[in-house]
Amino acid sequence: MDFGDTEDVARFRRRLRDWLADNVIVPEPGEPEPMFLKRWHQVLYRGGWVGLAWPKEYGGQELGNVYDVVLNEEVGAADAPDAPRIGYLGRALLQWGTDEQKDRYLPGLLNGDDFWCQGFSEPEAGSDLANIATRATPGEGGYRITGQKVWSTYADYADHCLLLARTGPADGRHKGISAFVVAMDAPGVRIRPIVAITGESEFSEIFLDEVAVPEAARIGVEGDGWPIAMMTVAYERGAADVGYLSKFGAALQELRAQSDLDDPAVCTELGRLEVHYRVLGQHVRRRLQERESSDALPGPEMSVDKILMTSVDQALHGAALRLAGPAALSGQVNPEWLRRYLYGRAASIYGGSEQVQLNIIAQRLLGLPR
Ligand SMILES: Cc1cc2nc3c(=O)[nH]c(=O)nc-3n(C[C@H](O)[C@H](O)[C@H](O)COP(=O)(O)OP(=O)(O)OC[C@H]3O[C@@H](n4cnc5c(N)ncnc54)[C@H](O)[C@@H]3O)c2cc1C
């Protein structure tokens, strides 16, 4: 397989590089990160760089998936903010949504006007997601949802939540789970931010008390939400689908710019990281090309991407902290690297923990016994 750019891709890359040279934005003083990322998403959308592989019908451009990798690579190389993380939530709607739901939700997701969060995890359901207890009770014209979600990223800024709730028996495990779009300003929704080790509150608890949701907000067939959940988390484990490839590229640029390149030990460390990052990039590109040629939906193989993504994240930010010296550990110099290092520790948890990814690889890809 040829990993080089085709002529069209090379032209796209040049055009994007030129555009990025003039259009990268920086946060306003005091601007919360999600709002900054939303603004950046809108700038990218207006520039014609979002939804590259999505159907034109819903605002996309129907280019191949590989263009998303190029977007990530160039955004990272320009030291720009992360590429938007829309893919993993939008794909479920694209696959299972009705035409009305796609018309209603996809344009805002794509152009960045609507902010989304993911309401899957619960206090007793993380790795064991089939254990969710939040319940959607059918009623007149829809459902009443009651329960609790936890660790929902940017829930306090979100307009909509892709939420899993049980519509079948309490002990039904993965059967009898349904997927809903819940408006975050609906009566009965309460959000309580959680402060993380970084001192920030990226994620929140969501409490739902008899939240009325119309039937039209249920995605797919009642009780058949499990494949929707699995497809969403599979996309979430792809470094390009969540924009993390761009994040790592930008961090590498920054690290290189700050480092003493006359020191051979520093150069060795940077070289190792560069190789690590490029292996991830090539892997993601090959994965997306394979998916494109087979039309296959992502599955257990995405756990390999997640493991690779985690290893780049933790190696990169661990090295950045080491190179910055002992004072960086207390945040006295360059506190941003400490923040990113601490955030990198979560990489082996979010989107499914490292142990769970290894189980998936062992059992579902390698056929090893449980
Ligand atoms: C930064 C961040 C953002 C997140 N954002 C979201 C979000 O937007 N929406 C959302 O729904 N969730 C989100 N999550 C939650 C995330 O999906 C869960 O934290 C994750 O799935 C692990 O679940 P848990 O926290 O309940 O841990 P547990 O499932 O309780 O796991 C605890 C430990 O036990 C291990 N373990 C569990 N089961 C097994 C097993 N079968 N074999 C081996 N080891 C096992 C795990 O690896 C882990 O080390 C986020 C988490 C983080 C850290």
The ligand as an SDF file (V2000), in Angstrom:
LIG
                    3D

 53 58  0  0  0  0  0  0  0  0999 V2000
  -11.0130   12.5740   30.6560 C   0  0  0  0  0  0  0  0  0  0  0  0
  -12.1960   11.6560   30.5870 C   0  0  0  0  0  0  0  0  0  0  0  0
  -13.2640   11.9870   29.7890 C   0  0  0  0  0  0  0  0  0  0  0  0
  -14.3750   11.1470   29.7300 C   0  0  0  0  0  0  0  0  0  0  0  0
  -15.4480   11.5410   28.9640 N   0  0  0  0  0  0  0  0  0  0  0  0
  -16.5620   10.7720   28.9400 C   0  0  0  0  0  0  0  0  0  0  0  0
  -17.7250   11.2090   28.2310 C   0  0  0  0  0  0  0  0  0  0  0  0
  -17.7240   12.2770   27.5910 O   0  0  0  0  0  0  0  0  0  0  0  0
  -18.8170   10.4430   28.2680 N   0  0  0  0  0  0  0  0  0  0  0  0
  -18.8630    9.2560   28.9530 C   0  0  0  0  0  0  0  0  0  0  0  0
  -19.8890    8.5950   28.9130 O   0  0  0  0  0  0  0  0  0  0  0  0
  -17.7880    8.8110   29.6720 N   0  0  0  0  0  0  0  0  0  0  0  0
  -16.6470    9.5510   29.6700 C   0  0  0  0  0  0  0  0  0  0  0  0
  -15.5450    9.1270   30.3900 N   0  0  0  0  0  0  0  0  0  0  0  0
  -15.6520    7.9030   31.1930 C   0  0  0  0  0  0  0  0  0  0  0  0
  -14.8390    6.7200   30.6530 C   0  0  0  0  0  0  0  0  0  0  0  0
  -15.4410    6.1690   29.5160 O   0  0  0  0  0  0  0  0  0  0  0  0
  -14.7460    5.7130   31.7970 C   0  0  0  0  0  0  0  0  0  0  0  0
  -14.0150    6.3370   32.8470 O   0  0  0  0  0  0  0  0  0  0  0  0
  -14.0470    4.4380   31.3850 C   0  0  0  0  0  0  0  0  0  0  0  0
  -14.8400    3.7130   30.4810 O   0  0  0  0  0  0  0  0  0  0  0  0
  -13.7190    3.5480   32.5960 C   0  0  0  0  0  0  0  0  0  0  0  0
  -14.8510    3.3440   33.3770 O   0  0  0  0  0  0  0  0  0  0  0  0
  -14.8540    3.6220   34.9560 P   0  0  0  0  0  0  0  0  0  0  0  0
  -14.2810    4.9860   35.1810 O   0  0  0  0  0  0  0  0  0  0  0  0
  -16.2140    3.3470   35.4610 O   0  0  0  0  0  0  0  0  0  0  0  0
  -13.8090    2.6060   35.5500 O   0  0  0  0  0  0  0  0  0  0  0  0
  -14.1110    1.0780   35.9280 P   0  0  0  0  0  0  0  0  0  0  0  0
  -14.9000    0.4630   34.8290 O   0  0  0  0  0  0  0  0  0  0  0  0
  -14.6750    1.0370   37.2970 O   0  0  0  0  0  0  0  0  0  0  0  0
  -12.6600    0.4720   35.9210 O   0  0  0  0  0  0  0  0  0  0  0  0
  -11.7760    0.5910   37.0300 C   0  0  0  0  0  0  0  0  0  0  0  0
  -10.5070   -0.1670   36.7220 C   0  0  0  0  0  0  0  0  0  0  0  0
  -10.8080   -1.5690   36.5490 O   0  0  0  0  0  0  0  0  0  0  0  0
  -10.3080   -2.0340   35.2840 C   0  0  0  0  0  0  0  0  0  0  0  0
  -11.2400   -3.0000   34.7160 N   0  0  0  0  0  0  0  0  0  0  0  0
  -12.5830   -2.8860   34.6420 C   0  0  0  0  0  0  0  0  0  0  0  0
  -13.1100   -3.9530   34.0210 N   0  0  0  0  0  0  0  0  0  0  0  0
  -12.0710   -4.7360   33.6580 C   0  0  0  0  0  0  0  0  0  0  0  0
  -11.9590   -5.9830   32.9830 C   0  0  0  0  0  0  0  0  0  0  0  0
  -13.0390   -6.6130   32.5250 N   0  0  0  0  0  0  0  0  0  0  0  0
  -10.7170   -6.4860   32.7920 N   0  0  0  0  0  0  0  0  0  0  0  0
   -9.6080   -5.8440   33.2250 C   0  0  0  0  0  0  0  0  0  0  0  0
   -9.6590   -4.6610   33.8840 N   0  0  0  0  0  0  0  0  0  0  0  0
  -10.8600   -4.1250   34.1020 C   0  0  0  0  0  0  0  0  0  0  0  0
  -10.2330   -0.7980   34.4170 C   0  0  0  0  0  0  0  0  0  0  0  0
   -9.2580   -0.9480   33.3970 O   0  0  0  0  0  0  0  0  0  0  0  0
   -9.8280    0.2690   35.4220 C   0  0  0  0  0  0  0  0  0  0  0  0
   -8.4260    0.2530   35.6080 O   0  0  0  0  0  0  0  0  0  0  0  0
  -14.4140    9.9370   30.4680 C   0  0  0  0  0  0  0  0  0  0  0  0
  -13.3150    9.5910   31.2680 C   0  0  0  0  0  0  0  0  0  0  0  0
  -12.2250   10.4320   31.3310 C   0  0  0  0  0  0  0  0  0  0  0  0
  -11.0720   10.0380   32.2110 C   0  0  0  0  0  0  0  0  0  0  0  0
  1  2  1  0
  2  3  1  0
  2 52  2  0
  3  4  2  0
  4  5  1  0
  4 50  1  0
  5  6  2  0
  6  7  1  0
  6 13  1  0
  7  8  2  0
  7  9  1  0
  9 10  1  0
 10 11  2  0
 10 12  1  0
 12 13  2  0
 13 14  1  0
 14 15  1  0
 14 50  1  0
 15 16  1  0
 16 17  1  0
 16 18  1  0
 18 19  1  0
 18 20  1  0
 20 21  1  0
 20 22  1  0
 22 23  1  0
 23 24  1  0
 24 25  2  0
 24 26  1  0
 24 27  1  0
 27 28  1  0
 28 29  2  0
 28 30  1  0
 28 31  1  0
 31 32  1  0
 32 33  1  0
 33 34  1  0
 33 48  1  0
 34 35  1  0
 35 36  1  0
 35 46  1  0
 36 37  1  0
 36 45  1  0
 37 38  2  0
 38 39  1  0
 39 40  1  0
 39 45  2  0
 40 41  1  0
 40 42  2  0
 42 43  1  0
 43 44  2  0
 44 45  1  0
 46 47  1  0
 46 48  1  0
 48 49  1  0
 50 51  2  0
 51 52  1  0
 52 53  1  0
M  END
$$$$
